[in-house]
Amino acid sequence: MNNSESARCRAYALALDHLKANTAITDTLPVFKEVYQSAADLLAGIYSADQTRLKNRQTGSAGKSQFQESLTKNAMIIASAIVTYAARKNNRELKESMSFNRTELDYARDADLASRAANILATARNLNGELKNYGISEELLTGFSTDLDQFREQAAKPRSQVAEGKAAGLAARTQIRNLQTMFDEQLDSLMLQFRDSHPDFYNTYIVKRTVVNTARRKTRIEGQVTDAATGTG
């Protein structure tokens, strides 16, 4: 939610808390409980959708980073061993194909890092155990292969999480509009019946219903409260 939407939801929450604390008054209107519950459910749905949006934004790359560090570290270890091996074998082409620095891997795009790691792994495998004397064990290569698979899997997740986050944000905005309509067309109208009989209760509701836009430093009320009998505000 943006600041305006958050402010609006805070006002709705305050108004609903006020109604919940005064059921002795609102229960005199049998329909009020049902309308209140519908509004409370909408507000809960808004917060739930926004939490989903925030969670996807915050954790989208966390899983990937876990495997990226290990993948990058071992890529350098294995590639360095291959470079040493190539130098001893006077294999210039192989040496050049494995000659890169850690920075290149740290700042590589996901697809480029995965491609580079896959090439290192395939090269090491093709040497048929000749790297054992250089400290490259089968266990290390197996772990490197696992890190590569998991990195690829995690790198694909942020795209789906972005889509889920956008869907959750859209759902929250839709529910905010629906809640605004419910306040404008139902709760505000029902509250008019208490304006004269319970003025303190009614006036407190209006104050809590007020949306304060701190960014613009002004206060406004969402919707318009009208007299059910005269149609005037």
C-alpha positions as CSV (number, residue, x, y, z in Angstrom):
1,M,0.0,0.0,0.0
2,N,1.1,3.5,-0.6
3,N,1.0,6.2,2.1
4,S,-2.5,7.4,1.2
5,E,-3.9,3.8,1.2
6,S,-2.2,3.1,4.5
7,A,-3.7,6.3,6.1
8,R,-7.1,5.3,4.8
9,C,-6.9,1.8,6.3
10,R,-5.7,3.2,9.6
11,A,-8.7,5.5,9.7
12,Y,-11.0,2.5,8.9
13,A,-9.4,0.4,11.6
14,L,-9.9,3.1,14.2
15,A,-13.5,3.6,13.2
16,L,-14.1,-0.2,13.4
17,D,-12.4,-0.5,16.8
18,H,-14.7,2.3,18.0
19,L,-17.7,0.4,16.8
20,K,-16.5,-2.8,18.3
21,A,-16.1,-1.1,21.7
22,N,-19.6,0.2,21.7
23,T,-21.7,-2.8,20.7
24,A,-24.2,-1.9,23.4
25,I,-25.2,1.0,21.2
26,T,-24.9,-0.6,17.8
27,D,-26.7,-3.8,18.7
28,T,-29.9,-1.8,18.9
29,L,-29.8,-2.0,15.1
30,P,-29.9,-5.8,14.2
31,V,-28.3,-5.2,10.8
32,F,-25.4,-3.3,12.2
33,K,-23.5,-6.3,13.4
34,E,-23.6,-7.9,10.0
35,V,-22.4,-4.8,8.2
36,Y,-19.6,-4.3,10.8
37,Q,-18.4,-7.9,10.3
38,S,-18.3,-7.5,6.6
39,A,-16.2,-4.3,6.9
40,A,-13.9,-6.0,9.4
41,D,-13.4,-9.0,7.1
42,L,-12.6,-6.7,4.2
43,L,-10.0,-4.8,6.3
44,A,-8.4,-8.1,7.4
45,G,-8.2,-9.2,3.8
46,I,-6.5,-5.9,2.9
47,Y,-3.8,-6.3,5.5
48,S,-3.3,-10.0,4.6
49,A,-2.9,-9.1,0.9
50,D,-0.4,-6.4,1.7
51,Q,1.6,-8.7,4.0
52,T,1.8,-11.1,1.1
53,R,3.1,-8.3,-1.2
54,L,5.7,-7.2,1.3
55,K,6.9,-10.8,2.0
56,N,7.4,-11.5,-1.6
57,R,9.3,-8.2,-2.1
58,Q,11.5,-8.9,0.9
59,T,12.3,-12.6,0.4
60,G,12.4,-12.7,-3.4
61,S,16.2,-12.9,-3.5
62,A,17.0,-14.3,-0.1
63,G,17.0,-18.0,-1.1
64,K,19.0,-17.3,-4.2
65,S,21.7,-15.5,-2.2
66,Q,22.1,-18.5,0.1
67,F,23.3,-20.7,-2.8
68,Q,25.0,-17.9,-4.8
69,E,27.7,-17.4,-2.2
70,S,28.6,-21.0,-2.1
71,L,28.4,-21.4,-5.9
72,T,30.7,-18.4,-6.5
73,K,33.2,-19.5,-3.9
74,N,33.6,-23.0,-5.3
75,A,33.5,-21.9,-8.9
76,M,36.7,-19.9,-8.2
77,I,38.3,-22.8,-6.4
78,I,37.6,-25.3,-9.2
79,A,38.4,-22.8,-12.0
80,S,41.7,-21.9,-10.3
81,A,42.6,-25.6,-10.1
82,I,41.8,-26.0,-13.8
83,V,44.0,-23.0,-14.7
84,T,46.9,-24.5,-12.8
85,Y,46.3,-27.8,-14.5
86,A,46.1,-26.2,-17.9
87,A,49.3,-24.2,-17.2
88,R,51.2,-27.4,-16.3
89,K,49.8,-29.1,-19.5
90,N,50.6,-26.0,-21.6
91,N,47.0,-25.9,-22.6
92,R,46.6,-22.2,-23.4
93,E,43.0,-22.5,-24.6
94,L,41.8,-24.3,-21.5
95,K,43.7,-21.8,-19.3
96,E,42.1,-18.8,-21.0
97,S,38.6,-20.3,-20.7
98,M,38.9,-20.5,-17.0
99,S,40.7,-17.2,-16.4
100,F,38.4,-14.8,-14.7
101,N,38.2,-13.1,-11.3
102,R,35.8,-13.2,-8.4
103,T,34.3,-9.8,-9.2
104,E,33.1,-11.1,-12.6
105,L,31.2,-13.8,-10.8
106,D,29.9,-11.6,-8.0
107,Y,28.3,-9.1,-10.4
108,A,27.3,-11.5,-13.1
109,R,23.6,-11.8,-14.1
110,D,21.9,-14.9,-12.8
111,A,21.9,-16.6,-16.2
112,D,25.6,-15.7,-16.8
113,L,26.7,-17.0,-13.4
114,A,24.7,-20.3,-14.0
115,S,26.2,-20.7,-17.4
116,R,29.8,-20.0,-16.2
117,A,29.3,-22.4,-13.3
118,A,27.9,-25.1,-15.6
119,N,30.9,-24.7,-17.9
120,I,33.3,-25.0,-15.0
121,L,31.6,-28.2,-13.8
122,A,31.5,-29.8,-17.2
123,T,35.2,-29.0,-17.8
124,A,36.1,-30.5,-14.4
125,R,34.1,-33.6,-15.1
126,N,35.7,-34.0,-18.5
127,L,39.1,-34.1,-17.0
128,N,38.2,-37.6,-15.6
129,G,39.6,-37.2,-12.0
130,E,42.8,-35.5,-13.1
131,L,42.0,-32.6,-10.7
132,K,42.2,-34.8,-7.6
133,N,45.8,-33.9,-7.2
134,Y,44.8,-30.3,-7.3
135,G,42.4,-30.6,-4.4
136,I,39.2,-31.1,-6.4
137,S,37.4,-34.1,-5.0
138,E,34.4,-35.8,-6.3
139,E,32.6,-34.7,-3.2
140,L,33.4,-31.0,-4.0
141,L,32.1,-31.4,-7.6
142,T,28.9,-33.1,-6.4
143,G,28.3,-30.3,-3.9
144,F,29.0,-27.7,-6.6
145,S,26.5,-29.4,-8.9
146,T,23.9,-29.3,-6.2
147,D,24.5,-25.7,-5.5
148,L,24.1,-24.9,-9.2
149,D,20.8,-26.8,-9.4
150,Q,19.5,-25.0,-6.3
151,F,20.7,-21.6,-7.5
152,R,18.9,-22.0,-10.8
153,E,15.7,-23.0,-9.0
154,Q,15.9,-20.1,-6.6
155,A,16.8,-17.6,-9.4
156,A,13.6,-18.5,-11.1
157,K,11.4,-17.8,-8.0
158,P,11.7,-14.0,-7.9
159,R,9.9,-13.8,-11.2
160,S,6.9,-15.7,-9.9
161,Q,7.1,-13.8,-6.6
162,V,7.0,-10.5,-8.4
163,A,3.8,-11.7,-10.2
164,E,2.3,-12.9,-6.9
165,G,3.2,-9.6,-5.2
166,K,1.6,-7.5,-7.9
167,A,-1.5,-9.7,-7.7
168,A,-1.6,-9.2,-4.0
169,G,-1.2,-5.4,-4.3
170,L,-4.0,-5.3,-6.9
171,A,-6.3,-7.4,-4.6
172,A,-5.5,-5.0,-1.7
173,R,-6.4,-1.9,-3.7
174,T,-9.7,-3.5,-4.9
175,Q,-10.6,-4.4,-1.3
176,I,-9.8,-0.8,-0.2
177,R,-12.2,0.5,-2.7
178,N,-14.8,-2.0,-1.6
179,L,-14.3,-1.1,2.0
180,Q,-14.6,2.6,1.2
181,T,-17.9,2.0,-0.6
182,M,-19.2,0.0,2.4
183,F,-18.3,2.9,4.8
184,D,-19.9,5.5,2.4
185,E,-23.0,3.6,1.6
186,Q,-23.7,1.5,4.7
187,L,-21.9,2.2,7.9
188,D,-22.1,6.0,7.6
189,S,-25.8,5.8,6.8
190,L,-26.5,3.6,9.8
191,M,-24.4,5.8,12.1
192,L,-26.7,8.7,11.3
193,Q,-29.3,7.1,13.6
194,F,-27.0,7.7,16.5
195,R,-26.2,11.3,15.8
196,D,-28.8,12.7,18.1
197,S,-29.4,9.9,20.5
198,H,-25.6,9.2,21.2
199,P,-23.8,12.4,20.0
200,D,-20.5,11.6,21.7
201,F,-20.4,8.1,20.1
202,Y,-21.3,9.5,16.7
203,N,-18.8,12.4,16.8
204,T,-16.0,10.1,17.9
205,Y,-16.8,7.8,15.0
206,I,-16.5,10.8,12.6
207,V,-13.2,11.8,14.1
208,K,-11.8,8.3,13.8
209,R,-13.2,8.0,10.3
210,T,-11.1,11.0,9.3
211,V,-8.2,10.3,7.0
212,V,-5.0,12.3,7.8
213,N,-2.7,12.7,4.8
214,T,0.6,13.4,6.5
215,A,2.4,13.9,3.2
216,R,0.1,16.9,2.3
217,R,-0.4,17.9,5.9
218,K,-4.2,18.1,5.6
219,T,-7.2,16.2,6.9
220,R,-10.2,15.0,5.0
221,I,-13.1,12.6,5.4
222,E,-13.6,9.8,2.9
223,G,-17.1,9.8,1.6
224,Q,-20.0,12.0,2.6
225,V,-22.4,11.5,5.5
226,T,-25.9,12.5,4.7
227,D,-29.1,12.6,6.7
228,A,-31.3,9.6,5.7
229,A,-34.5,11.7,6.2
230,T,-33.6,14.9,4.4
231,G,-30.8,13.8,2.1
232,T,-28.6,16.7,3.3
233,G,-25.3,16.6,5.0
